[in-house]
């Protein structure tokens, strides 16, 4: 498992954005996994900046969270801009 110094700033920013939106929507990782059909462990890896999501994954997560995919990208951009 990579430590923070080995993880990309972009992946960490996307992970923070995903976690923030998931918590705002009051979803657990398990619930998001069920509704998005994305494995819970993969959601954890995304949130921890360990994996890069595909466009299909972003779309599935957004649909489950009842937001547009652009909301996830905008959250990512905000997180990236904060660093």
N, C-alpha and C positions, 0 to 999 in steps of 0.2 A: 504494500500500500504506500502511495506517495505521501510525503509530508507537504505542508503548505508551500515551502520554498520550491518544490518540484511541480506544483500544480500551476496551471496557467491562470493568470489574473482573470481572463475572460470566463473560464469555467467556474471559478469561484464566484464571480459576479452573477452568472446565470443561476448558480445554485442558491445564492442568497435571495435573488429575486423570486425564484420558484418557491422557496420556503416561506418567504414573506406573504406571497399571494395565497399559498395553501393555508397558512395559519389565519389570514384575514377571512378566508372562506370557511374557517373552522373545520377543515378536513385533517384527518390523521393521514400518515403515509399509507396505512392499510386501506382507508376509504378511497384515497386518490387512486391507489392501485386497482381497486375493484372497478371504479367508474371509468378509469382511463384504459384498463387492460394493459397497463405497464407494470411490470414486476416491481414489487415493493422494494426489493434490494437495489434495483436499478434507480428507482426514485431517490433512495438514500445516496447512492453514488453520484447522482446528478446534483443533489443538494450539497454534497460535500466536495464538489468540484473535481470528482474523480473520472467522470465520463462526459462526453460531448453529446448532446441530444441531436437526433436527426430531425428534419422538418416534420416527418410523420409523427415522431414522439412529441414534439412541441404542440402539434395540432391536437393529438389525443389528450394531452394534459390540459390544454386550454379548453377543449370541449368539456372535459370532466369538471373543470373549475368554473364553467359557464362564463368564460371570458373569451375575447378574440385572441388569436395567437399574438397579435401585435401588442397586447397588454403584457405578455411575458417578455417580449423583446424590449418594450419600453422600460419595464422594470430592470431588465439586464442593463440597458443603457444608463439608467439612473445609478445603479450599483457601480457600474464601471466608472462613471463620472465622479463618484464619491472618493475614488482612490487616487 
